[in-house]
């Protein structure tokens, strides 16, 4: 999915935080995911049809 297809607003990204640890997100456009920037958490959340799924039980661990 391309950056345009994810279409997450700058306003959303400015306020969005990881539900597990409250750290900010980085965006992985190639995998259509929001990636927690915390070194101790590191969960990734899928973006499906342009909508972030911010449920911890559906997040993927990267650590």
Phi and psi restraints in degrees (range 20) as a CNS / XPLOR table:
assign (resid 1 and name C) (resid 2 and name N)
       (resid 2 and name CA) (resid 2 and name C) 1.0 -82.9 20.0 2
assign (resid 2 and name N) (resid 2 and name CA)
       (resid 2 and name C) (resid 3 and name N) 1.0 167.1 20.0 2
assign (resid 2 and name C) (resid 3 and name N)
       (resid 3 and name CA) (resid 3 and name C) 1.0 -57.3 20.0 2
assign (resid 3 and name N) (resid 3 and name CA)
       (resid 3 and name C) (resid 4 and name N) 1.0 -42.1 20.0 2
assign (resid 3 and name C) (resid 4 and name N)
       (resid 4 and name CA) (resid 4 and name C) 1.0 -65.5 20.0 2
assign (resid 4 and name N) (resid 4 and name CA)
       (resid 4 and name C) (resid 5 and name N) 1.0 -35.6 20.0 2
assign (resid 4 and name C) (resid 5 and name N)
       (resid 5 and name CA) (resid 5 and name C) 1.0 -70.6 20.0 2
assign (resid 5 and name N) (resid 5 and name CA)
       (resid 5 and name C) (resid 6 and name N) 1.0 -30.5 20.0 2
assign (resid 5 and name C) (resid 6 and name N)
       (resid 6 and name CA) (resid 6 and name C) 1.0 -72.2 20.0 2
assign (resid 6 and name N) (resid 6 and name CA)
       (resid 6 and name C) (resid 7 and name N) 1.0 -40.6 20.0 2
assign (resid 6 and name C) (resid 7 and name N)
       (resid 7 and name CA) (resid 7 and name C) 1.0 49.6 20.0 2
assign (resid 7 and name N) (resid 7 and name CA)
       (resid 7 and name C) (resid 8 and name N) 1.0 50.8 20.0 2
assign (resid 7 and name C) (resid 8 and name N)
       (resid 8 and name CA) (resid 8 and name C) 1.0 -90.9 20.0 2
assign (resid 8 and name N) (resid 8 and name CA)
       (resid 8 and name C) (resid 9 and name N) 1.0 127.7 20.0 2
assign (resid 8 and name C) (resid 9 and name N)
       (resid 9 and name CA) (resid 9 and name C) 1.0 -71.6 20.0 2
assign (resid 9 and name N) (resid 9 and name CA)
       (resid 9 and name C) (resid 10 and name N) 1.0 153.4 20.0 2
assign (resid 9 and name C) (resid 10 and name N)
       (resid 10 and name CA) (resid 10 and name C) 1.0 -63.0 20.0 2
assign (resid 10 and name N) (resid 10 and name CA)
       (resid 10 and name C) (resid 11 and name N) 1.0 -33.9 20.0 2
assign (resid 10 and name C) (resid 11 and name N)
       (resid 11 and name CA) (resid 11 and name C) 1.0 -64.2 20.0 2
assign (resid 11 and name N) (resid 11 and name CA)
       (resid 11 and name C) (resid 12 and name N) 1.0 -43.2 20.0 2
assign (resid 11 and name C) (resid 12 and name N)
       (resid 12 and name CA) (resid 12 and name C) 1.0 -62.6 20.0 2
assign (resid 12 and name N) (resid 12 and name CA)
       (resid 12 and name C) (resid 13 and name N) 1.0 -48.6 20.0 2
assign (resid 12 and name C) (resid 13 and name N)
       (resid 13 and name CA) (resid 13 and name C) 1.0 -63.1 20.0 2
assign (resid 13 and name N) (resid 13 and name CA)
       (resid 13 and name C) (resid 14 and name N) 1.0 -28.6 20.0 2
assign (resid 13 and name C) (resid 14 and name N)
       (resid 14 and name CA) (resid 14 and name C) 1.0 -69.9 20.0 2
assign (resid 14 and name N) (resid 14 and name CA)
       (resid 14 and name C) (resid 15 and name N) 1.0 -29.6 20.0 2
assign (resid 14 and name C) (resid 15 and name N)
       (resid 15 and name CA) (resid 15 and name C) 1.0 -107.8 20.0 2
assign (resid 15 and name N) (resid 15 and name CA)
       (resid 15 and name C) (resid 16 and name N) 1.0 -15.2 20.0 2
assign (resid 15 and name C) (resid 16 and name N)
       (resid 16 and name CA) (resid 16 and name C) 1.0 -68.4 20.0 2
assign (resid 16 and name N) (resid 16 and name CA)
       (resid 16 and name C) (resid 17 and name N) 1.0 142.4 20.0 2
assign (resid 16 and name C) (resid 17 and name N)
       (resid 17 and name CA) (resid 17 and name C) 1.0 -143.7 20.0 2
assign (resid 17 and name N) (resid 17 and name CA)
       (resid 17 and name C) (resid 18 and name N) 1.0 153.7 20.0 2
assign (resid 17 and name C) (resid 18 and name N)
       (resid 18 and name CA) (resid 18 and name C) 1.0 -60.8 20.0 2
assign (resid 18 and name N) (resid 18 and name CA)
       (resid 18 and name C) (resid 19 and name N) 1.0 127.0 20.0 2
assign (resid 18 and name C) (resid 19 and name N)
       (resid 19 and name CA) (resid 19 and name C) 1.0 -64.7 20.0 2
assign (resid 19 and name N) (resid 19 and name CA)
       (resid 19 and name C) (resid 20 and name N) 1.0 -24.3 20.0 2
assign (resid 19 and name C) (resid 20 and name N)
       (resid 20 and name CA) (resid 20 and name C) 1.0 -80.7 20.0 2
assign (resid 20 and name N) (resid 20 and name CA)
       (resid 20 and name C) (resid 21 and name N) 1.0 -40.5 20.0 2
assign (resid 20 and name C) (resid 21 and name N)
       (resid 21 and name CA) (resid 21 and name C) 1.0 -130.9 20.0 2
assign (resid 21 and name N) (resid 21 and name CA)
       (resid 21 and name C) (resid 22 and name N) 1.0 -7.1 20.0 2
assign (resid 21 and name C) (resid 22 and name N)
       (resid 22 and name CA) (resid 22 and name C) 1.0 73.2 20.0 2
assign (resid 22 and name N) (resid 22 and name CA)
       (resid 22 and name C) (resid 23 and name N) 1.0 17.1 20.0 2
assign (resid 22 and name C) (resid 23 and name N)
       (resid 23 and name CA) (resid 23 and name C) 1.0 -79.7 20.0 2
assign (resid 23 and name N) (resid 23 and name CA)
       (resid 23 and name C) (resid 24 and name N) 1.0 162.9 20.0 2
assign (resid 23 and name C) (resid 24 and name N)
       (resid 24 and name CA) (resid 24 and name C) 1.0 -70.4 20.0 2
assign (resid 24 and name N) (resid 24 and name CA)
       (resid 24 and name C) (resid 25 and name N) 1.0 167.7 20.0 2
assign (resid 24 and name C) (resid 25 and name N)
       (resid 25 and name CA) (resid 25 and name C) 1.0 -108.4 20.0 2
assign (resid 25 and name N) (resid 25 and name CA)
       (resid 25 and name C) (resid 26 and name N) 1.0 150.2 20.0 2
assign (resid 25 and name C) (resid 26 and name N)
       (resid 26 and name CA) (resid 26 and name C) 1.0 -106.7 20.0 2
assign (resid 26 and name N) (resid 26 and name CA)
       (resid 26 and name C) (resid 27 and name N) 1.0 154.9 20.0 2
assign (resid 26 and name C) (resid 27 and name N)
       (resid 27 and name CA) (resid 27 and name C) 1.0 -107.7 20.0 2
assign (resid 27 and name N) (resid 27 and name CA)
       (resid 27 and name C) (resid 28 and name N) 1.0 126.5 20.0 2
assign (resid 27 and name C) (resid 28 and name N)
       (resid 28 and name CA) (resid 28 and name C) 1.0 -105.1 20.0 2
assign (resid 28 and name N) (resid 28 and name CA)
       (resid 28 and name C) (resid 29 and name N) 1.0 95.2 20.0 2
assign (resid 28 and name C) (resid 29 and name N)
       (resid 29 and name CA) (resid 29 and name C) 1.0 -68.5 20.0 2
assign (resid 29 and name N) (resid 29 and name CA)
       (resid 29 and name C) (resid 30 and name N) 1.0 -31.3 20.0 2
assign (resid 29 and name C) (resid 30 and name N)
       (resid 30 and name CA) (resid 30 and name C) 1.0 -65.8 20.0 2
assign (resid 30 and name N) (resid 30 and name CA)
       (resid 30 and name C) (resid 31 and name N) 1.0 -36.6 20.0 2
assign (resid 30 and name C) (resid 31 and name N)
       (resid 31 and name CA) (resid 31 and name C) 1.0 -102.5 20.0 2
assign (resid 31 and name N) (resid 31 and name CA)
       (resid 31 and name C) (resid 32 and name N) 1.0 0.2 20.0 2
assign (resid 31 and name C) (resid 32 and name N)
       (resid 32 and name CA) (resid 32 and name C) 1.0 54.7 20.0 2
assign (resid 32 and name N) (resid 32 and name CA)
       (resid 32 and name C) (resid 33 and name N) 1.0 56.7 20.0 2
assign (resid 32 and name C) (resid 33 and name N)
       (resid 33 and name CA) (resid 33 and name C) 1.0 -139.5 20.0 2
assign (resid 33 and name N) (resid 33 and name CA)
       (resid 33 and name C) (resid 34 and name N) 1.0 154.9 20.0 2
assign (resid 33 and name C) (resid 34 and name N)
       (resid 34 and name CA) (resid 34 and name C) 1.0 -102.2 20.0 2
assign (resid 34 and name N) (resid 34 and name CA)
       (resid 34 and name C) (resid 35 and name N) 1.0 129.7 20.0 2
assign (resid 34 and name C) (resid 35 and name N)
       (resid 35 and name CA) (resid 35 and name C) 1.0 -112.9 20.0 2
assign (resid 35 and name N) (resid 35 and name CA)
       (resid 35 and name C) (resid 36 and name N) 1.0 123.8 20.0 2
assign (resid 35 and name C) (resid 36 and name N)
       (resid 36 and name CA) (resid 36 and name C) 1.0 -64.2 20.0 2
assign (resid 36 and name N) (resid 36 and name CA)
       (resid 36 and name C) (resid 37 and name N) 1.0 135.2 20.0 2
assign (resid 36 and name C) (resid 37 and name N)
       (resid 37 and name CA) (resid 37 and name C) 1.0 -89.4 20.0 2
assign (resid 37 and name N) (resid 37 and name CA)
       (resid 37 and name C) (resid 38 and name N) 1.0 -2.5 20.0 2
assign (resid 37 and name C) (resid 38 and name N)
       (resid 38 and name CA) (resid 38 and name C) 1.0 -71.3 20.0 2
assign (resid 38 and name N) (resid 38 and name CA)
       (resid 38 and name C) (resid 39 and name N) 1.0 133.2 20.0 2
assign (resid 38 and name C) (resid 39 and name N)
       (resid 39 and name CA) (resid 39 and name C) 1.0 -68.8 20.0 2
assign (resid 39 and name N) (resid 39 and name CA)
       (resid 39 and name C) (resid 40 and name N) 1.0 -22.6 20.0 2
assign (resid 39 and name C) (resid 40 and name N)
       (resid 40 and name CA) (resid 40 and name C) 1.0 -95.7 20.0 2
assign (resid 40 and name N) (resid 40 and name CA)
       (resid 40 and name C) (resid 41 and name N) 1.0 -17.5 20.0 2
assign (resid 40 and name C) (resid 41 and name N)
       (resid 41 and name CA) (resid 41 and name C) 1.0 -101.8 20.0 2
assign (resid 41 and name N) (resid 41 and name CA)
       (resid 41 and name C) (resid 42 and name N) 1.0 -72.7 20.0 2
assign (resid 41 and name C) (resid 42 and name N)
       (resid 42 and name CA) (resid 42 and name C) 1.0 67.8 20.0 2
assign (resid 42 and name N) (resid 42 and name CA)
       (resid 42 and name C) (resid 43 and name N) 1.0 19.5 20.0 2
assign (resid 42 and name C) (resid 43 and name N)
       (resid 43 and name CA) (resid 43 and name C) 1.0 -70.3 20.0 2
assign (resid 43 and name N) (resid 43 and name CA)
       (resid 43 and name C) (resid 44 and name N) 1.0 151.6 20.0 2
assign (resid 43 and name C) (resid 44 and name N)
       (resid 44 and name CA) (resid 44 and name C) 1.0 -119.5 20.0 2
assign (resid 44 and name N) (resid 44 and name CA)
       (resid 44 and name C) (resid 45 and name N) 1.0 138.3 20.0 2
assign (resid 44 and name C) (resid 45 and name N)
       (resid 45 and name CA) (resid 45 and name C) 1.0 -115.8 20.0 2
assign (resid 45 and name N) (resid 45 and name CA)
       (resid 45 and name C) (resid 46 and name N) 1.0 132.6 20.0 2
assign (resid 45 and name C) (resid 46 and name N)
       (resid 46 and name CA) (resid 46 and name C) 1.0 -72.4 20.0 2
assign (resid 46 and name N) (resid 46 and name CA)
       (resid 46 and name C) (resid 47 and name N) 1.0 151.2 20.0 2
assign (resid 46 and name C) (resid 47 and name N)
       (resid 47 and name CA) (resid 47 and name C) 1.0 -114.9 20.0 2
assign (resid 47 and name N) (resid 47 and name CA)
       (resid 47 and name C) (resid 48 and name N) 1.0 113.3 20.0 2
assign (resid 47 and name C) (resid 48 and name N)
       (resid 48 and name CA) (resid 48 and name C) 1.0 -112.3 20.0 2
assign (resid 48 and name N) (resid 48 and name CA)
       (resid 48 and name C) (resid 49 and name N) 1.0 121.7 20.0 2
assign (resid 48 and name C) (resid 49 and name N)
       (resid 49 and name CA) (resid 49 and name C) 1.0 54.2 20.0 2
assign (resid 49 and name N) (resid 49 and name CA)
       (resid 49 and name C) (resid 50 and name N) 1.0 37.7 20.0 2
assign (resid 49 and name C) (resid 50 and name N)
       (resid 50 and name CA) (resid 50 and name C) 1.0 80.5 20.0 2
assign (resid 50 and name N) (resid 50 and name CA)
       (resid 50 and name C) (resid 51 and name N) 1.0 4.5 20.0 2
assign (resid 50 and name C) (resid 51 and name N)
       (resid 51 and name CA) (resid 51 and name C) 1.0 -114.8 20.0 2
assign (resid 51 and name N) (resid 51 and name CA)
       (resid 51 and name C) (resid 52 and name N) 1.0 119.6 20.0 2
assign (resid 51 and name C) (resid 52 and name N)
       (resid 52 and name CA) (resid 52 and name C) 1.0 -67.0 20.0 2
assign (resid 52 and name N) (resid 52 and name CA)
       (resid 52 and name C) (resid 53 and name N) 1.0 132.9 20.0 2
assign (resid 52 and name C) (resid 53 and name N)
       (resid 53 and name CA) (resid 53 and name C) 1.0 -100.1 20.0 2
assign (resid 53 and name N) (resid 53 and name CA)
       (resid 53 and name C) (resid 54 and name N) 1.0 94.7 20.0 2
assign (resid 53 and name C) (resid 54 and name N)
       (resid 54 and name CA) (resid 54 and name C) 1.0 -96.5 20.0 2
assign (resid 54 and name N) (resid 54 and name CA)
       (resid 54 and name C) (resid 55 and name N) 1.0 53.1 20.0 2
assign (resid 54 and name C) (resid 55 and name N)
       (resid 55 and name CA) (resid 55 and name C) 1.0 -109.0 20.0 2
assign (resid 55 and name N) (resid 55 and name CA)
       (resid 55 and name C) (resid 56 and name N) 1.0 123.6 20.0 2
assign (resid 55 and name C) (resid 56 and name N)
       (resid 56 and name CA) (resid 56 and name C) 1.0 -58.4 20.0 2
assign (resid 56 and name N) (resid 56 and name CA)
       (resid 56 and name C) (resid 57 and name N) 1.0 -36.8 20.0 2
assign (resid 56 and name C) (resid 57 and name N)
       (resid 57 and name CA) (resid 57 and name C) 1.0 -72.2 20.0 2
assign (resid 57 and name N) (resid 57 and name CA)
       (resid 57 and name C) (resid 58 and name N) 1.0 -11.0 20.0 2
assign (resid 57 and name C) (resid 58 and name N)
       (resid 58 and name CA) (resid 58 and name C) 1.0 -107.1 20.0 2
assign (resid 58 and name N) (resid 58 and name CA)
       (resid 58 and name C) (resid 59 and name N) 1.0 2.3 20.0 2
assign (resid 58 and name C) (resid 59 and name N)
       (resid 59 and name CA) (resid 59 and name C) 1.0 -77.9 20.0 2
assign (resid 59 and name N) (resid 59 and name CA)
       (resid 59 and name C) (resid 60 and name N) 1.0 155.9 20.0 2
assign (resid 59 and name C) (resid 60 and name N)
       (resid 60 and name CA) (resid 60 and name C) 1.0 -110.3 20.0 2
assign (resid 60 and name N) (resid 60 and name CA)
       (resid 60 and name C) (resid 61 and name N) 1.0 131.6 20.0 2
assign (resid 60 and name C) (resid 61 and name N)
       (resid 61 and name CA) (resid 61 and name C) 1.0 -76.8 20.0 2
assign (resid 61 and name N) (resid 61 and name CA)
       (resid 61 and name C) (resid 62 and name N) 1.0 141.4 20.0 2
assign (resid 61 and name C) (resid 62 and name N)
       (resid 62 and name CA) (resid 62 and name C) 1.0 -113.8 20.0 2
assign (resid 62 and name N) (resid 62 and name CA)
       (resid 62 and name C) (resid 63 and name N) 1.0 -8.7 20.0 2
